[in-house]
Amino acid sequence: MCRSIKTLRPPALPEEATEEDMRAAALQYVRKVSGFRAPAAHNQEVFDRAVDEITTATMKLLDGLEIRGAAARH
């Protein structure tokens, strides 16, 4: 399990997650799944593409979530 990946949605993260936060989580996920902290040169492109795609998917997920009661907290 990726224990270093933190929850990026409110209220776990009080402010809105940044693209940098999402990219860092995506990088940790790809590192964990691939088993590589830093890929060899011949795997760099696919590694980077996976990080980009997971970052995009994370943005879509967080943009689409409806957090009940969130308006009451602001």
C-alpha positions in Angstrom: 0.0 0.0 0.0 1.2 3.5 -0.8 1.3 4.9 2.7 3.1 8.1 1.7 0.2 9.2 -0.5 -2.0 11.6 1.4 -5.7 12.2 1.0 -6.1 15.3 -1.2 -9.8 16.1 -0.8 -11.3 18.3 2.0 -11.5 18.0 4.9 -8.4 15.9 5.0 -6.5 18.6 3.1 -8.0 21.9 4.4 -7.0 23.9 1.3 -7.6 22.9 -2.3 -5.0 20.4 -3.6 -2.6 21.8 -6.1 -1.4 20.2 -9.3 1.9 19.8 -7.6 0.2 17.8 -4.8 -1.6 15.6 -7.3 1.6 15.0 -9.3 3.5 14.0 -6.2 0.8 11.5 -5.3 0.9 10.2 -8.9 4.7 9.8 -8.7 4.5 7.9 -5.5 1.8 5.6 -6.9 3.9 4.9 -10.1 7.0 4.3 -8.0 5.2 1.8 -5.8 3.4 -0.1 -8.7 6.5 -0.2 -10.9 9.0 -1.0 -8.1 11.3 1.7 -9.4 12.2 4.9 -7.5 13.9 6.1 -10.7 13.4 4.1 -13.9 16.2 3.2 -16.3 16.5 5.4 -19.3 14.7 2.8 -21.5 11.7 3.0 -19.1 11.7 6.8 -18.5 9.1 7.7 -21.2 6.5 5.1 -20.1 7.1 6.0 -16.4 6.7 9.8 -17.1 3.6 9.1 -19.2 2.0 7.1 -16.4 2.7 9.9 -13.9 1.1 12.4 -16.3 -2.0 10.2 -16.9 -2.5 9.5 -13.2 -2.1 13.2 -12.4 -4.8 14.0 -15.0 -7.1 11.3 -13.6 -6.6 12.6 -10.1 -7.6 16.1 -11.2 -10.7 14.8 -12.9 -11.6 12.7 -9.8 -11.2 15.6 -7.4 -13.0 18.0 -9.7 -15.9 15.6 -9.9 -16.3 14.7 -6.2 -19.2 16.1 -4.3 -18.2 16.5 -0.7 -21.3 16.6 1.4 -21.3 19.3 4.0 -18.3 21.0 2.5 -20.2 24.3 1.9 -21.2 24.4 5.6 -17.5 24.4 6.6 -16.6 27.5 4.6 
